[in-house]
Amino acid sequence: MTKWRLALAVDLLAASELPLDAIAAGAAYANPCSLSAAFKRIHGLSPSSYRVATATWLAAQGPARGRPRPCRR
C-alpha cells in the first residue's frame, strides 16, 4: 500500500506544481508530514528536493527527450 501511495505522490510531484498538502491528500496521506516522512524513508530525499531534482533533470534533457515525438509521414 505504501509503495502504491508513494508512486501516486511521485507522479503528482513530477507532473504538477500542486502544493504538498494537495499531493498528500491525492496520495491518501493524512497530512503532508506523513507523506514527507514516508517519502524520505523510501527515496532518501524530501518530496520538495525530488521535485527540484526531477525538474532539473528534465530541463537538462532538452525538448526532444522525455517527450513523445510527433509522427512523421
C-alpha positions as a printed Julia matrix, in Angstrom:
73×3 Matrix{Float64}:
  0.0    0.0     0.0
  2.83   2.41    0.85
  4.57   1.82   -2.48
  1.33   2.5    -4.34
  0.69   5.74   -2.43
  4.28   6.88   -2.95
  4.03   6.07   -6.65
  1.0    8.36   -6.83
  2.97  11.06   -5.0
  5.91  10.69   -7.4
  3.6   11.1   -10.39
  1.98  14.18   -8.89
  5.32  15.74   -7.94
  6.75  15.22  -11.41
  3.68  16.23  -13.4
  2.23  19.12  -11.43
  3.0   22.14   -9.31
  0.44  21.23   -6.68
  1.35  22.12   -3.1
  2.49  19.29   -0.85
 -0.75  19.22    1.14
 -2.74  18.6    -2.06
 -0.3   15.87   -3.13
 -0.56  14.25    0.31
 -4.35  14.24    0.04
 -4.21  12.88   -3.52
 -1.92  10.06   -2.4
 -4.18   9.18    0.57
 -1.9   10.52    3.31
 -3.49  12.12    6.37
 -1.14  15.11    6.24
  1.98  16.4     4.45
  4.25  15.4     7.34
  3.27  11.73    6.97
  3.94  11.9     3.23
  7.31  13.59    3.77
  8.45  11.02    6.33
  7.46   8.04    4.16
  8.89   9.64    1.01
 12.23  10.37    2.66
 12.43   6.89    4.18
 11.92   5.22    0.78
 13.53   7.67   -1.67
 16.21   9.21    0.54
 15.18  12.82   -0.09
 12.23  15.07    0.64
  9.35  15.47   -1.8
 10.42  19.06   -2.48
 14.0   18.0    -3.22
 12.67  15.26   -5.51
 10.56  17.79   -7.4
 13.55  20.12   -7.9
 15.82  17.25   -8.98
 13.21  15.98  -11.45
 12.67  19.44  -12.94
 16.44  19.96  -13.26
 16.9   16.58  -14.92
 14.06  17.17  -17.39
 15.42  20.62  -18.28
 18.85  19.12  -18.96
 17.34  16.53  -21.32
 16.2   19.17  -23.76
 12.9   19.38  -25.61
 13.22  16.11  -27.55
 13.98  13.83  -24.59
 11.35  12.51  -22.3
  8.54  13.64  -24.56
  6.95  11.77  -27.45
  7.94  12.89  -30.91
  5.3   13.83  -33.44
  4.55  11.3   -36.13
  6.12  11.98  -39.5
  4.56  10.65  -42.66
